[in-house]
Amino acid sequence: MTSLGSSVAAATDPQDEPSAARHGFRDGVRGTVRRARAGDLGMLPVVAGVVVIWTIFQSLNRTFLSSTNLVNLSFDMVSLGVIALGIVCVLLVGQIDLSVGSVSGVAAATTGVVMVRHEQSVWLAVLIAAGVGALIGWVYGQVLNRFGVPSFVVTLGGLLAFLGTQLWLLRGQNAINLPYDSALVKFAQVWFVPDALAYALMLLAAGGFLAVGLARSRSRRRAGLSSVSPRWLAVQALALAAALLFAVYYLNRTRGVPWMFVLFTTLVLVLHYVLTRTGFGRSLYAVGGNAEAARRAGIDVRGVYTAAFVMCSTLAATGGVLAAARLAAANQSTGTADVNLNAIAAAVIGGTSLFGGRGSAFAALLGVLVIQSISSGLTLLNLDSSYRFIITGCVLLVAVALDSAARRSRQAHGRG
């Protein structure tokens, strides 16, 4: 493989520009293959899984990949996806939260009580619900740190306690209906991004990807480390821009891109930045990889645990508010049934390791896309939920098996 200096030199020579581009592309592909062989599969398995699932359902029902169904899919995946984002945070530090469904239900009920019974503003209701979630996460962190109670037990107790709290808040009512003319309900049902703004946002996202990649590549070169070829980054950015622009064009054939989905992707990008570009994010990975080593390195392990649970419960509460807004009601079933299991499954299917220390914010996005695609496809085929549970369980098993195999491969190659 040619050195980075040769690549840069070739790129600066106009006569050799085509060969430099090909060389950068080959280097990128070879680097990806080399990392995959070493067990660093990244998002390749889940992306391949999405392609397979979509191909199967489209062959069985031609309306699955219609723009109308994909718009509905982009709506339906948001509330569960936001909850799964929180699960990613606790899994990264090697912990678990089994109460995210109940916490989301409490947040939904709180929103209904504040908005309808006490006739307060939407923003106050949302802030109180998010605050309740943050307080719950802080309590979990204190119990774990001060008393050493395993997170499995702490959050299992929370699951039961907050389910009862949700029923108490509703006080025998099956549901509290949210006003259809409220901004919260409109946001979750009928607000879409204007076409021109949607295209501009996609171009901005691709440009941001390229800018961040180039900045990271330059910093690594200055430090004398290997870095990604600028040509390979440009190819990736162009491919991303083409995919995003086509997605916007396709969704605009019916209703367009929901603002609710934009909020979800924004949360994904913010968490991705926190995890990859801040000291706190590196602390999360360090604690999940080896808590004792992190403590000896001077990291406040207890503080990291507490922060992870606060983030998880706050995001769970946010997901509960969005679920209530989507239904225009906070009811006794909000956050119950399979919400807990699907949120955990989404994070794991998306590539977050159950062993801690490995994962990304995009795991929640891809994982929930898999789960909601299965649900949507089976609904179009008029099949009951039993098939959804079976298929989702099998996909989860495959994801964990791949994670275990990749972990062994990384250890064999000395990559941890």
Steps between C-alpha positions, in 0.01 A plus 500: 500500500641838401581737784281794587769743383498340155122531487512868583778562251310320226187697580687827457620405151225579247633246254475218753162604645296206359749243630508678838124476521509131418778448752305680773196288423701178512659601828160569652358167387809309614491672838136409545566135408802484730301635796215258429739203501635619834149492646418871465179447302350837582156546347547263207290211644200715589509689168508166321211386720291804406562433130395135538188584702388771258563276201293217647204715600502692173488173307201389711315833494570770241378779729769440765753737343238748383562857610178496702608200706852635550360829631290304748807296590702817566228613740456169680868435570567829682365442851656154531820626339540779755457247781757273333746792496486500878559125510816553294632730775461243780621207290819692418590503871416131538167553680134443411169680553189283497263782597518727195150397392349582839691827516366596158148416621541718810626786282203464265255497791675802655466689173129424483440601862688831469352595161140387547419480870705801607464684166863601479705569187646228280856608571453487876349152471790375288761654733339345808483159332867521397591615851321200649703275272828665601412465869428130456835446331679687781332277760609189309858627497499566874361157585757333275794702631418524870347161567653288224163366386538364144335713234295198391331488841471877545331556168283188532363649819455828317307324225239383750495818710461739209237284335298548817581872499369529144170334598475725807551815292223395262279417803277243343470675162582293197653805333548875516440643155740774391355796307525441126575867440798503738847552356616168647238292319545691173876448524451124529232464234478771235810721498740438210822667388455731196647340187777754439607498864509120501739493204716769662520304825612187315775688319605656829518155660720363219721809513531470876603136464773597255623793711520294819676217317757732344568673832552167673723377218720813522533471877605136472757586233648772719528246781683256269210251497337325208200681360223460244576624150327830414394340172330217685325751728380692195361180346317421825361854525375493142337162553337626821374817328353299211324260739360778719380708207329199344335417833361855526381490139326167558329604824391828340297302250235477771517702823872559539748478788337522846643752746467226759753289310730802467495531880599135535789526256614820673510317833699221334754747361530687831560177692747387233694823546498459879623142478773557242621856550483569874688381805176386659427276203846343521438443872183305419694266272786469749272407790313248285825346378658463845356686798797431727753619244290812443494570873877466524534737205322767702150472352209556739337163437208565734429831333508335158253232614264766635526711184428196282183416695386864498542513122320169460198593712475850351495358148248237611275778633540692174403189306191461718393859432543446125302174517214679676513781244491250215183343641362834625443325833679376810349165590565201724674308222758769421845354564367154588488177299824453303642855518775400746610198301482675163705796622774271632480284189531806274820613670654153484387424144647835396844393619529605867683231696338341803851467644546878522750735342387467136214661315384827350202732485423374150435156651165625628406642159587186306367261764161664526485515120536121494233443765246743356561368147411152620187631673393704198562217256302247702214748542479544123491121464214481754699274731455519877757610756615146577708499182651838591617369837648187343684685222625777729626240748689317226654824372606590855661159546695540176613850604630381837671200339675733253604729785646206693685370195633848417616543859698175486649602166608840639665330795681260268631795298596693813233768453324453835 
